[in-house]
């Protein structure tokens, strides 16, 4: 995106660049959870909001209690979801290995 202007290709709005995240809460399930800041390398935004969600139930509870702002983006990754316990476990193991590699990469990068 540094080399090209997406507007030149007919796009009027780009979610990450054109959203004011001090007016919009950004929630993502990157890293297979709602609170995975340690292994989340890309799905991050600068924002005044600092909500910590450990589960979908936490998000639902915050909505029901009207604790969230009016504007919210929820970024989900269905490839993290599973239809059986075995499939969930296989995805979990793959992600754990990948996330461990990310943590090592981050440590080496900041070394």
C-alpha positions in Angstrom: 0.0 0.0 0.0 3.0 2.3 0.2 3.6 2.0 -3.5 0.1 2.3 -4.8 -3.0 4.4 -4.0 -6.0 2.1 -3.8 -8.2 5.0 -4.9 -6.6 4.8 -8.3 -8.1 1.4 -8.7 -11.7 2.5 -7.9 -11.7 1.8 -4.2 -13.2 4.6 -2.1 -12.4 3.3 1.3 -9.8 1.1 2.9 -10.7 -0.3 6.3 -7.3 -0.1 8.0 -6.2 3.3 6.6 -9.5 5.2 6.5 -11.1 4.2 9.8 -10.6 6.4 12.9 -9.9 3.8 15.5 -10.3 6.4 18.3 -14.0 6.4 17.3 -14.2 2.7 16.3 -13.5 -0.3 18.5 -11.5 -3.0 16.6 -11.9 -6.6 17.8 -10.2 -9.5 16.2 -9.9 -13.3 16.8 -6.4 -13.3 15.4 -4.3 -15.9 17.2 -7.4 -18.0 17.9 -8.7 -15.8 20.7 -10.0 -12.4 21.4 -7.0 -11.4 23.5 -3.9 -12.6 21.8 -1.7 -9.5 21.7 1.5 -11.5 22.2 1.3 -13.4 19.0 -0.8 -11.0 16.9 1.7 -9.5 14.4 -0.6 -7.8 11.9 -4.2 -7.4 13.2 -3.4 -4.3 15.3 -4.6 -0.8 15.3 -3.8 2.3 17.2 -6.8 3.2 19.4 -7.8 4.9 22.6 -9.9 1.8 23.4 -8.3 -0.9 25.7 -10.9 -3.6 26.1 -9.8 -7.1 27.1 -12.0 -9.9 26.0 -11.2 -13.5 26.9 -14.3 -15.1 25.2 -17.2 -14.4 22.9 -19.3 -14.3 26.1 -17.3 -11.3 27.3 -18.1 -9.4 24.1 -21.8 -10.3 24.3 -21.8 -9.2 28.0 -20.2 -5.9 27.1 -22.8 -5.3 24.4 -25.7 -6.2 26.7 -24.3 -3.8 29.4 -23.9 -1.1 26.7 -20.2 -0.7 27.6 -19.0 -0.6 24.0 -18.8 2.4 21.6 -21.3 2.9 18.8 -18.9 1.9 16.1 -17.3 -1.6 16.2 -15.3 -3.6 13.7 -15.2 -7.4 14.4 -12.5 -9.1 12.3 -13.0 -12.9 12.3 -10.9 -15.7 10.8 -13.2 -18.7 10.1 -10.2 -20.8 9.3 -9.6 -20.9 13.1 -13.0 -22.5 13.7 -13.8 -26.2 13.8 -16.8 -28.5 13.5 -15.4 -31.3 15.7 -13.2 -31.6 18.7 -10.5 -33.5 16.7 -10.5 -30.8 14.0 -10.3 -28.1 16.7 -7.4 -29.9 18.3 -5.5 -30.2 15.1 -6.0 -26.5 14.3 -4.9 -25.7 17.9 -1.6 -27.7 17.6 -0.8 -26.0 14.2 -1.5 -22.6 15.6 0.5 -23.2 18.8 3.5 -24.1 16.7 3.0 -21.1 14.5 2.5 -18.7 17.4 5.5 -20.1 19.2 7.5 -19.3 16.1 6.1 -15.8 16.0 7.1 -15.2 19.6 10.7 -16.3 18.8 10.7 -14.2 15.7 9.6 -11.1 17.7 12.2 -11.7 20.3 15.0 -12.1 17.7 13.7 -9.1 15.8 13.9 -6.9 18.9 17.3 -8.3 19.9 
